[in-house]
Amino acid sequence: WKTVREYANVYKDQLEYRTGGSVGSGMAIMQWLIRWAAMVGCRYKIGKHGKTAYEGLKVRKCRLVAIPFGECVWYRQLKDEDERGGHRMESDWHEGIWLRHALATSESESVIGTDTGVVGARAVKRKEE
């Protein structure tokens, strides 16, 4: 069976192929890549008993759609109570890089990488190629 290291190597190769660049082990995105590799093994890999580790822990299947790691997406950023409202004519959708599903919050939230850092997103759409 695949280990976290093997999953991480596959995701690293995919990311390098898509970007046409090299991803070094000291780059910040590697931390997110390794976390996602561990989550994939827990949430989606079916074990000998016919269930995922996530099912064994939560007593239900993980129904989240997995977006390929490092894929460019459109997202709507989570906002505080003070930031709600604003101008209706401005688009709420921004470009970013999908890193993983949020852990400590609602499972419908995602973690997105941007030019300015990492943000939480309440809605994510894959970009059409």
N, C-alpha and C positions, 0 to 999 in steps of 0.2 A: 504494500500500500504506500501511498505517497506521504511523505513527511512535510512539515512546514517548510523545510529547506528546499525540497524539490518543488513545491508549489511556488515558493518565492523565486526560484531560478526561472521557472516558466513565465511568471509575470514580469520579471526583469527583462527576459528575452523579448516578450511581446511589446513591452514599453519601448525598448531600444529599436525594435523593428518599426513601430508606428512613428516614432519621433525622428528616426534616422541618426540618432546620437548615441552616446555611451552613457550609461548610468553607473556611477561609481558607488562603492559600498559606503562612502562617507557622506553621500548626498542626503538631504533631508527627506526626500521622497522614499528612500529605502525604509525608513521607520514605518511609514504608512503601508508600504508594500508588504512588509513582514507581518504587520498586524492583520492586514486583509488575508494573507495566506493562511494565518492561523484561524481566522474566522471562517474561511471557506471550508477548511477541514472539519470544523465543528458543526457548521450549519448545513452543509450540503453533501458531505461524504457519508455514504451508507455503510455501516459497520456489519460485522458478522451476524448480529442479532436482527438485521433488517431495518434498523433505525439509525438516524444520525445521532450524534452526541447531544445536539440541541433538543431533539425529540425526547431523549432520555431525561434531560434536565427540566424542560418546560412542559412536557407531556402534550406537545402539539408540534406540527411541522412548521418549519420556517417558510413563510409564504412570500417573503420579500423577493422582488425581481433583482437579480444581481447584474449590475452594469459592469462591463469589463474595466478592470483597474486601470486608471490613468487615462480613461477616455474623456474627450472634451464633451461637455454637456452644457445645457441651459439650466439655470437654477434660480429659484426665488429665495432670497436670504431670509432667515429668521429675524424678526424684529422685536424689540422691546416695546412695552406699552407706550412709551414716550414717542417712538418712531412711527407708530401707526398713523394712518391718514395720509397726509402728504398730497402731492399733485397727482391727480388721476390720469393726466395725459402722459406722464412719464412711465416708461416700461419698468416693471419689477423684475424682468428676466435679465440675467447676466451670464457671461461665459465663465466657465471654470473647468477644473479637472476633478473628476469623481475619484474619491479616495476610499470611502467605505460607508457603511451604515453607522449611524450614531449608536453607541452602546448604552450609555447611562440614561438616555431619554427615550422618547417614543420611537418605536422601530420604523416609523415612517420618515424619520429625519435622516439626512445624509451629511457627510463631512466632505466639503469641497475645497480644493486648493485654488488660490487666486494669486494674482501678482502681488497683492498686499499681505497675504497670509492665508490662514485656514479659517473658514466660516461654516456655520451650520445652515442647512437648507431645508425648507419645508416642502418644496416641490422640485423635482428634477426631470428634465426631458433629454433624451438622447438627441444629439444633433444629427440631422440627415446629411449623408455624405453625397 
